[in-house]
């Protein structure tokens, strides 16, 4: 019942004042509940009317002596329940036009990319529940896709690409101290810039940063334990301060590693449960020098062999990578930079083992690079700063340069495919009619090490609340 109140409250709370609610409660109870609701309904909106009914009913379950609770107490108790909940969400829809020499027949596309809904509940001042549900590509389903760029050039059945609904987060946060907190459950795995700049108004391109979008798991979530905290460097000031996160979480499955995407497809999403014979460990440290401005690093290590669906490869295959990330919000400027380097142990033996995997496993089965790396730099400027403008509007021009190679170095007989060294140059605009809505467009030139080019025009919008 309290959740129903929450739902109604999202639309009605602003229109109802405590005195207004209380006057309706008092009038209804003093004149007779059933006979006077119709007359009360004439005075208020439909949504307020239904909230009033809930307010009159729900207090019967709040407290042992409900008949002795005054209307003031009833209102306070309902408000106490509502104040424990918080609902946030964001969404993205994009249009793409492709001009790719590698795939000259690639069709233009419209993608309702995602809708993410967050629900928070405070059990107390020290314990908070957090959940995130993601609706990807507007629904659920199964599609068949053909990938001619991979070694086997075959049809693949991909449930994820047909759309899916996923519980991305389900965790509890124990707020022990500002400098030391504990989160347990399934949680966002904070690596690099993309994990902290995930909402559409926080990144400039229509899609998320290409390096982290291509060779690392995109929207990375793992299950385990996170230790986090903030350490002030000048106690009398908000900035600067150090923030840290340390993880012991579920690891990757190296059957999904590939030439094109390195470890991205090793993120365990194909099965109902997550194999946890090998865990992963990570640490992140950031120096925060202003609001939304930081310089930091991340380091990850985990053996991905023990999490394979079958015991068909036994050599250790530790994945290690680190990054340095930078973000500065110095209005009207925004500046970001990122660099990463990673290594896979026994990548040649792993490539040979993956070549014999079943088609039904829905993996690429291509050779895996021994090392991968990439770097990027981005700058944006709000041109409305130069003109008289309507309050809250922003119009950013931005440019971005990226380089990355998923086969930066190979091992043994594994050949380096030059196609997987990529340079990308992007220019575009972001228009914010209000702070939480953004309309975007960009044009990206991607040059492959093989000499081919892939150009993409993108147009889209995003929102959050």
C-alpha positions as CSV (number, residue, x, y, z in Angstrom):
1,X,0.0,0.0,0.0
2,X,2.8,2.4,0.8
3,X,4.3,1.8,-2.6
4,X,0.9,2.8,-4.1
5,X,1.1,6.0,-2.1
6,X,4.5,6.6,-3.5
7,X,3.3,6.2,-7.1
8,X,0.4,8.7,-6.5
9,X,2.6,11.0,-4.6
10,X,5.0,11.5,-7.6
11,X,2.3,13.5,-9.4
12,X,0.2,14.9,-6.5
13,X,2.6,15.8,-3.7
14,X,3.4,19.2,-5.1
15,X,-0.3,20.1,-5.4
16,X,-1.2,19.1,-1.9
17,X,-0.2,21.0,1.2
18,X,-0.4,19.4,4.7
19,X,-3.2,21.9,5.6
20,X,-5.2,21.0,2.4
21,X,-4.9,17.3,3.1
22,X,-5.7,17.7,6.7
23,X,-8.8,19.8,6.0
24,X,-10.1,17.1,3.7
25,X,-9.4,14.3,6.2
26,X,-11.1,16.3,9.0
27,X,-14.1,17.1,6.8
28,X,-14.5,13.5,5.6
29,X,-14.2,12.0,9.1
30,X,-16.5,14.6,10.8
31,X,-19.3,14.6,8.2
32,X,-19.2,10.9,7.4
33,X,-16.7,9.1,5.1
34,X,-19.0,7.4,2.6
35,X,-21.6,10.1,2.2
36,X,-19.3,13.1,1.8
37,X,-16.5,11.8,-0.5
38,X,-18.5,12.8,-3.5
39,X,-18.9,16.4,-2.3
40,X,-15.2,16.6,-1.4
41,X,-14.3,15.3,-4.9
42,X,-16.0,18.3,-6.4
43,X,-13.4,20.5,-4.7
44,X,-10.2,18.8,-5.7
45,X,-8.6,17.1,-8.7
46,X,-9.0,13.4,-9.5
47,X,-5.5,12.6,-8.5
48,X,-5.8,14.4,-5.2
49,X,-9.1,12.6,-4.5
50,X,-7.5,9.2,-4.9
51,X,-4.6,10.2,-2.7
52,X,-7.1,11.3,-0.1
53,X,-8.7,7.9,-0.1
54,X,-5.3,6.2,0.4
55,X,-4.5,8.7,3.2
56,X,-7.7,7.7,5.0
57,X,-7.2,4.0,4.6
58,X,-3.5,3.4,5.1
59,X,-3.2,4.8,8.6
60,X,-5.4,1.9,9.8
61,X,-2.3,-0.3,9.4
62,X,0.1,2.2,11.0
63,X,0.2,1.9,14.8
64,X,-1.6,-0.4,17.2
65,X,-4.3,2.1,18.3
66,X,-5.4,3.6,14.9
67,X,-8.6,5.0,16.3
68,X,-6.7,7.3,18.7
69,X,-4.4,8.7,16.0
70,X,-5.1,12.3,15.1
71,X,-5.3,13.5,11.5
72,X,-2.0,15.4,12.1
73,X,-0.3,12.1,13.3
74,X,-1.7,10.2,10.3
75,X,-0.3,12.8,7.9
76,X,3.1,12.7,9.6
77,X,3.3,8.9,9.5
78,X,2.4,8.8,5.8
79,X,5.0,11.5,5.0
80,X,7.6,9.5,7.0
81,X,7.0,6.5,4.7
82,X,7.2,8.5,1.5
83,X,10.4,10.3,2.6
84,X,12.2,6.9,2.7
85,X,11.7,6.4,-1.0
86,X,13.4,8.1,-4.0
87,X,12.8,7.4,-7.7
88,X,15.2,8.5,-10.4
89,X,15.4,7.6,-14.1
90,X,17.0,8.5,-17.4
91,X,16.6,7.5,-21.0
92,X,18.2,7.8,-24.5
93,X,16.9,7.5,-28.1
94,X,19.3,7.8,-31.1
95,X,19.3,7.8,-34.9
96,X,22.3,6.6,-36.8
97,X,23.3,7.0,-40.5
98,X,26.3,4.8,-41.5
99,X,28.8,5.3,-44.3
100,X,31.2,2.4,-43.7
101,X,33.7,1.0,-46.2
102,X,33.8,-2.2,-44.2
103,X,30.0,-2.7,-44.4
104,X,28.8,-0.6,-47.4
105,X,25.3,-2.1,-47.1
106,X,24.8,-1.3,-43.4
107,X,21.4,0.1,-42.8
108,X,20.6,3.3,-41.0
109,X,19.0,2.7,-37.7
110,X,16.8,4.1,-34.9
111,X,17.6,2.8,-31.5
112,X,15.5,3.4,-28.3
113,X,18.8,2.6,-26.5
114,X,17.8,2.4,-22.9
115,X,15.6,3.5,-20.1
116,X,17.1,3.1,-16.6
117,X,15.0,3.4,-13.5
118,X,16.4,3.7,-10.0
119,X,14.6,3.1,-6.7
120,X,16.1,3.9,-3.4
121,X,14.8,3.2,0.1
122,X,16.3,4.3,3.4
123,X,15.8,1.7,6.0
124,X,17.6,4.1,8.4
125,X,20.1,6.9,8.3
126,X,22.8,4.3,8.0
127,X,21.3,1.7,5.7
128,X,20.1,2.3,2.1
129,X,18.7,0.0,-0.5
130,X,19.4,0.7,-4.2
131,X,18.0,-1.0,-7.3
132,X,18.4,-0.2,-11.0
133,X,16.2,-1.7,-13.8
134,X,17.3,-1.2,-17.4
135,X,15.1,-1.5,-20.4
136,X,17.4,-1.9,-23.4
137,X,16.4,-1.4,-27.1
138,X,12.7,-1.0,-26.2
139,X,11.8,-4.5,-25.1
140,X,12.7,-8.2,-25.0
141,X,13.2,-10.6,-27.9
142,X,15.6,-12.6,-30.0
143,X,17.2,-11.5,-33.3
144,X,19.5,-13.1,-35.8
145,X,22.5,-11.0,-36.9
146,X,25.3,-11.6,-39.5
147,X,28.8,-10.4,-38.6
148,X,31.1,-10.6,-41.7
149,X,34.0,-8.9,-40.0
150,X,34.7,-11.7,-37.6
151,X,36.8,-14.7,-38.7
152,X,33.9,-17.2,-39.2
153,X,31.5,-14.7,-40.9
154,X,28.4,-16.5,-39.5
155,X,24.9,-15.9,-38.4
156,X,24.5,-15.3,-34.7
157,X,21.4,-15.4,-32.5
158,X,21.6,-12.7,-29.9
159,X,18.9,-12.2,-27.3
160,X,20.5,-9.0,-25.9
161,X,20.4,-7.3,-29.3
162,X,16.6,-7.8,-29.5
163,X,16.1,-5.9,-26.4
164,X,16.1,-6.9,-22.7
165,X,15.0,-6.0,-19.3
166,X,17.7,-6.4,-16.7
167,X,18.1,-5.8,-13.0
168,X,21.4,-4.0,-13.1
169,X,21.7,-3.1,-9.5
170,X,20.4,-4.7,-6.3
171,X,22.4,-3.7,-3.3
172,X,22.6,-2.4,0.3
173,X,24.8,0.5,1.3
174,X,26.0,0.7,4.9
175,X,27.0,4.2,5.7
176,X,29.5,3.6,8.5
177,X,31.5,6.8,8.2
178,X,32.2,9.4,5.6
179,X,35.6,7.9,5.1
180,X,34.5,4.2,5.2
181,X,31.3,2.7,3.8
182,X,30.3,-0.8,2.7
183,X,28.1,-1.8,-0.2
184,X,27.1,-5.4,-0.8
185,X,25.1,-7.0,-3.7
186,X,25.0,-6.3,-7.4
187,X,26.4,-2.9,-8.1
188,X,27.9,-0.5,-10.7
189,X,31.6,-1.2,-11.2
190,X,33.3,2.2,-11.4
191,X,36.1,2.0,-14.0
192,X,37.3,5.0,-16.0
193,X,35.2,8.0,-17.0
194,X,32.2,6.3,-18.6
195,X,31.0,4.6,-15.4
196,X,30.7,8.0,-13.6
197,X,29.4,9.9,-16.7
198,X,26.7,7.5,-17.7
199,X,23.6,9.7,-18.0
200,X,23.1,11.3,-21.5
201,X,23.8,14.9,-20.2
202,X,27.2,13.7,-18.8
203,X,28.8,12.7,-22.1
204,X,28.7,14.6,-25.4
205,X,28.6,11.9,-28.2
206,X,25.3,10.3,-28.9
207,X,26.7,7.0,-27.6
208,X,29.0,6.4,-24.7
209,X,32.8,6.8,-25.0
210,X,34.0,4.6,-27.8
211,X,37.1,3.1,-26.1
212,X,35.1,2.0,-23.0
213,X,32.2,1.1,-25.3
214,X,34.3,-1.2,-27.4
215,X,37.0,-3.1,-25.6
216,X,35.7,-3.0,-22.0
217,X,32.3,-4.2,-20.7
218,X,29.8,-1.5,-21.3
219,X,27.6,-0.6,-18.4
220,X,29.8,-2.8,-16.1
221,X,28.0,-4.3,-13.1
222,X,29.3,-7.0,-10.8
223,X,28.2,-8.7,-7.7
224,X,30.3,-8.6,-4.5
225,X,31.6,-6.2,-2.0
226,X,32.6,-2.5,-2.4
227,X,34.4,-0.4,0.2
228,X,34.3,3.3,-0.4
229,X,34.8,6.6,1.2
230,X,35.8,10.2,1.0
231,X,38.9,11.6,2.8
232,X,38.9,15.5,3.1
233,X,42.3,17.2,2.6
234,X,41.1,20.5,4.0
235,X,38.5,19.8,6.6
236,X,37.2,23.4,6.5
237,X,36.5,23.3,2.8
238,X,34.5,21.1,0.5
239,X,37.4,20.6,-1.9
240,X,39.8,19.1,-2.4
241,X,39.3,15.5,-1.2
242,X,40.3,12.0,-2.0
243,X,37.7,9.4,-2.9
244,X,38.3,5.7,-3.1
245,X,36.6,2.4,-4.0
246,X,37.9,-1.1,-3.5
247,X,36.2,-4.2,-4.9
248,X,36.0,-7.9,-4.4
249,X,33.5,-9.0,-7.1
250,X,32.5,-11.7,-9.6
251,X,35.0,-12.1,-12.4
252,X,34.9,-12.3,-16.2
253,X,34.4,-15.4,-18.4
254,X,37.1,-15.6,-21.0
255,X,35.1,-17.6,-23.5
256,X,33.7,-14.2,-24.6
257,X,37.0,-12.5,-25.3
258,X,37.5,-11.6,-28.9
259,X,39.8,-9.8,-31.4
260,X,37.4,-6.9,-32.0
261,X,36.2,-6.3,-28.5
262,X,39.0,-7.7,-26.3
263,X,37.4,-8.4,-22.9
264,X,34.1,-6.7,-23.4
265,X,32.0,-9.8,-24.1
266,X,33.5,-11.6,-21.1
267,X,31.0,-9.8,-18.8
268,X,28.8,-12.6,-17.5
269,X,25.3,-12.0,-18.9
270,X,24.5,-15.1,-20.9
271,X,23.3,-17.4,-18.2
272,X,20.9,-17.2,-15.3
273,X,23.6,-17.4,-12.7
274,X,27.1,-16.0,-12.5
275,X,30.1,-18.4,-12.2
276,X,32.2,-17.3,-9.2
277,X,35.1,-19.8,-9.1
278,X,37.4,-16.9,-9.8
279,X,36.8,-13.5,-8.3
280,X,38.2,-10.2,-9.4
281,X,39.7,-7.4,-7.5
282,X,39.9,-3.7,-8.3
283,X,40.7,-0.3,-6.7
284,X,40.0,3.2,-7.8
285,X,41.4,6.4,-6.3
286,X,40.4,10.0,-7.3
287,X,41.6,13.4,-6.4
288,X,38.6,15.7,-6.5
289,X,39.6,19.3,-6.9
290,X,36.2,20.8,-7.8
291,X,32.6,19.8,-8.4
292,X,32.5,17.0,-11.1
293,X,36.2,17.5,-11.5
294,X,38.8,14.8,-10.7
295,X,42.1,13.1,-11.6
296,X,42.5,9.5,-10.7
297,X,43.4,5.9,-11.6
298,X,41.9,2.5,-11.6
299,X,43.5,-1.0,-11.5
300,X,41.7,-4.3,-12.1
301,X,42.9,-7.9,-11.8
302,X,41.1,-11.2,-12.1
303,X,41.7,-14.8,-13.4
304,X,38.9,-15.4,-16.0
305,X,39.6,-19.1,-16.6
306,X,37.6,-20.6,-13.7
307,X,34.4,-18.9,-14.8
308,X,34.1,-20.7,-18.2
309,X,30.8,-22.6,-18.6
310,X,32.8,-25.9,-19.1
311,X,36.2,-27.1,-17.7
312,X,37.7,-27.1,-21.2
313,X,40.6,-24.8,-20.5
314,X,42.7,-24.9,-17.4
315,X,45.6,-22.5,-17.9
316,X,45.5,-19.3,-15.8
317,X,44.4,-16.3,-17.7
318,X,44.7,-13.3,-15.5
319,X,43.2,-10.1,-16.9
320,X,45.0,-7.0,-15.6
321,X,44.5,-3.4,-16.8
322,X,44.8,0.1,-15.4
323,X,43.6,3.5,-16.5
324,X,44.2,7.1,-15.8
325,X,41.2,9.4,-16.1
326,X,40.6,13.1,-15.9
327,X,37.5,15.3,-15.9
328,X,37.2,19.0,-15.4
329,X,34.0,21.1,-15.3
330,X,35.2,24.7,-15.5
331,X,32.2,26.5,-16.9
332,X,31.8,27.3,-19.8
333,X,34.5,24.6,-20.5
334,X,34.4,20.9,-20.1
335,X,37.5,18.8,-20.5
336,X,37.9,15.0,-20.3
337,X,40.9,12.7,-20.9
338,X,41.3,8.9,-20.6
339,X,44.0,6.3,-21.1
340,X,44.2,2.6,-20.5
341,X,46.5,-0.4,-21.0
342,X,45.6,-4.0,-20.4
343,X,47.1,-7.5,-20.6
344,X,45.7,-11.1,-20.8
345,X,47.9,-14.0,-19.6
346,X,48.3,-17.0,-21.9
347,X,46.4,-15.3,-24.7
348,X,47.6,-17.7,-27.4
349,X,46.5,-20.8,-25.5
350,X,43.2,-19.1,-24.8
351,X,42.7,-18.2,-28.4
352,X,43.3,-21.9,-29.4
353,X,40.8,-23.1,-26.8
354,X,38.1,-20.6,-27.8
355,X,38.4,-21.6,-31.4
356,X,36.7,-24.9,-30.6
357,X,33.8,-23.5,-28.6
358,X,30.2,-24.4,-29.5
359,X,28.2,-22.1,-31.8
360,X,25.4,-22.3,-29.3
361,X,27.5,-20.4,-26.7
362,X,27.0,-17.2,-28.7
363,X,30.7,-16.0,-28.6
364,X,33.0,-14.8,-31.4
365,X,35.7,-17.6,-31.2
366,X,38.3,-15.2,-32.7
367,X,42.0,-14.8,-31.6
368,X,42.5,-12.7,-28.5
369,X,45.1,-9.9,-28.2
370,X,47.7,-10.3,-25.5
371,X,47.6,-6.5,-24.8
372,X,45.0,-3.8,-25.6
373,X,45.2,0.0,-25.1
374,X,43.6,3.3,-25.9
375,X,43.5,7.0,-25.1
376,X,41.1,9.9,-25.7
377,X,40.8,13.6,-25.2
378,X,37.6,15.8,-25.4
379,X,36.9,19.4,-25.0
380,X,33.6,21.3,-25.1
381,X,32.5,25.0,-24.8
382,X,29.1,26.5,-24.1
383,X,28.8,29.2,-26.9
384,X,25.7,30.7,-25.2
385,X,28.1,32.1,-22.7
386,X,29.0,34.6,-25.4
387,X,25.4,35.8,-25.9
388,X,22.4,36.9,-23.9
389,X,20.6,33.7,-23.2
390,X,17.5,32.2,-21.6
391,X,18.3,31.0,-18.1
392,X,19.3,27.3,-17.8
393,X,19.9,26.8,-21.6
394,X,23.2,25.6,-22.8
395,X,24.6,25.0,-26.3
396,X,27.9,23.1,-26.3
397,X,30.3,22.7,-29.3
398,X,32.6,19.8,-28.7
399,X,35.5,17.9,-30.4
400,X,37.0,14.5,-29.4
401,X,39.9,12.4,-30.5
402,X,40.3,8.7,-29.7
403,X,42.8,6.0,-30.4
404,X,42.5,2.4,-29.4
405,X,43.7,-1.1,-30.4
406,X,42.2,-4.3,-29.2
407,X,45.2,-6.3,-30.5
408,X,47.9,-3.9,-29.5
409,X,50.2,-6.9,-28.9
410,X,49.7,-10.6,-29.7
411,X,51.4,-13.7,-28.4
412,X,53.0,-16.6,-30.3
413,X,51.2,-17.6,-33.6
414,X,48.3,-15.2,-33.1
415,X,48.4,-12.6,-35.9
416,X,47.7,-9.0,-35.3
417,X,44.7,-7.9,-37.4
418,X,45.4,-4.2,-38.4
419,X,41.7,-3.6,-38.7
420,X,41.4,-3.4,-34.9
421,X,43.6,-0.4,-34.5
422,X,41.2,2.5,-34.7
423,X,41.5,6.3,-34.7
424,X,38.3,8.3,-34.3
425,X,37.7,12.1,-34.7
426,X,34.3,13.4,-33.6
427,X,32.7,16.9,-33.7
428,X,29.2,17.7,-32.6
429,X,26.8,19.8,-30.6
430,X,24.7,19.4,-27.4
431,X,21.7,21.6,-26.8
432,X,20.2,21.8,-23.3
433,X,16.8,23.5,-23.2
434,X,16.8,22.7,-19.5
435,X,19.5,21.1,-17.4
436,X,18.0,17.6,-17.5
437,X,17.1,17.4,-21.2
438,X,19.7,17.2,-24.0
439,X,19.5,17.1,-27.8
440,X,22.6,15.8,-29.5
441,X,24.2,15.4,-32.9
442,X,27.7,14.4,-34.0
443,X,29.7,13.2,-36.9
444,X,32.5,10.7,-36.4
445,X,35.4,9.7,-38.7
446,X,36.8,6.3,-37.8
447,X,40.0,5.3,-39.5
448,X,41.1,1.6,-39.3
449,X,44.6,0.3,-39.3
450,X,43.7,-1.6,-42.5
451,X,43.2,1.7,-44.4
452,X,39.4,1.5,-44.4
453,X,37.1,4.2,-43.0
454,X,33.8,4.1,-41.1
455,X,31.9,7.4,-40.9
456,X,28.8,7.8,-38.7
457,X,26.3,10.5,-38.3
458,X,24.2,10.4,-35.1
459,X,21.2,12.4,-33.8
460,X,19.4,11.8,-30.6
461,X,18.1,13.0,-27.3
462,X,18.3,12.1,-23.6
463,X,16.7,13.1,-20.3
464,X,16.9,12.3,-16.6
465,X,14.8,13.1,-13.6
